[in-house]
């Protein structure tokens, strides 16, 4: 994560940054003992962070899920699966850099990993198409997952996308059918599948790699059928009303867990995953090891049956009552 934007601050983070700047100024005055003042300010920072992050609005959570310093798929892979070997290409058209796919070990367990990569600086964002996969990305992901299925290797998918790429070329090459094929084929994968929404989980673009036995969300991630901007554009012809849309969509992990869309929430360090990446990687690695260990105990046929039932039951909750 060498390209972090140190000065990037969200609006609701500014009060915390101001106090942290004051602490740094005091620390730089080495000739005077200001330890008491620094300690008092740090206490204020801790209280303020707790108060802010326990009361974030849905729109603020969307902003946090998109924070440029937030760990991306490759950051997680490098931290928890250092022997990762990437597989490229879909054997039909090209390689899609927005989708990372390959094999590695997490601890002693061999796994297949599929992740969507956004990129940070402009050059990488363009290379990764801002984390919006094209059809060849979904086909590459399916190729790796089917290979893992043949050898009984568990699959980890890391979701972080505003949605699949809607460009003309992607549509001409079968974007919708590529996603649909993934949705259908992933139900027949015989290996355990664990999906983690690490940032944005946008529409079918996310679901194309998230038909899983267990779906987890990071504490400050979002998962929705549509992005707030697109929703606002459709409803009010004004993407600037994204905040209103976000507050109505209820796209945070708590609601997703309540509706049975996801199975668990991975807690993040106070202030978000980018505030303490070491702890974040540790939390995610533990969750992966625990879930995969549990899923490997199931017979492949039972695993596939439970996976189908899990998604079949979604939406059965009573929404209206007399």
Secondary structure, 3 states (H helix, E strand, C coil): CCCCCCCCCCHHHHHHHHHHHHHHHHHCCCCCCCHHHHHHHHHHHHHHHHHHHCCCCHHHHHHHHCCCCCCCHHHHHHHHCCCCEECCCCCCCCCCCCEEEEEEEECCEEEEEEEECCCCCHHHHHHCHHHCCCHHHHHHHHHHHHHHHHCCCEEEEEEEECCCCCCHHHHHCCHHHHHHHHHHHHCCCCCCEEEEEEEEEEHHHHHCCCCCCEEEEECCCEEECCCHHHHHHHHHCCHHHHHHHHHHHCCCHHHHHHCCCCCEEECCCCCCHHHCHHHHHHHHHHHHHHHHHHHCCCCHHHHHHHHHHHHHCCCCCCCCCC
